Amino acid sequence: MSYTFKKEERLCSKRLIESLFHNGSSFVLYPYRVVFIRSNDLDSVNAPMVRCILSVSKRRFKRAVDRNFLKRHMREAYRLQKAILTGFLDEHSLHLLVAFQYVGKEMLPSAQLHQRMELVLGRLKDESTKRYLEMGD
C-alpha cells in the first residue's frame, strides 16, 4: 500500500460534488462530518476506490491560515490511514465519493485528528457495508 494522495483520488468535478451532497448519506463523528455515496460512473478500470474532498468551514475559522492548517492535517491523517477503507472497498469492488468536513469549533491537535480519522474510516466502512452490501442497493 502506498501512502499517497494523488490528483486522481481528489474529488474535483462540480457535478459529482453536487450529486454527493444532494443524494449522499452522512454521519458525524466529532470533529468530522462525513458525506458519502456510491459512485457508479467511474469509467476507468484503474479508477481509485475512493475519491474525496476535504473542507473546513470559513464561518468557524475566519483566517485562511487556520483553515489550511486543519486541511493539511486532515489530508495527512487520511493519507496515512486510507488503507483501512481501500482494502475493504477493493475486496467488494465498491467505489465511493466521500466528503470529510471539519465541524469542530476549535483547532484540535494533530494526534487527535489522526485518532478520530481512524475511527471515521472504520465507521465509513461499516456504514457502506450496511448501505450498499446488505441492502443490495
Secondary structure by P-SEA (a helix, b strand, c coil): cccccccccccccaaaaaaaaacccccccccbbbbbbbbccccccccccccbbbbbbccccccaaaaaaaaaaaaaaaaacccccaaaaaaabbbbbbbbbbcccccccaaaaaaaaaaaaaaaaaaaaaccccccc
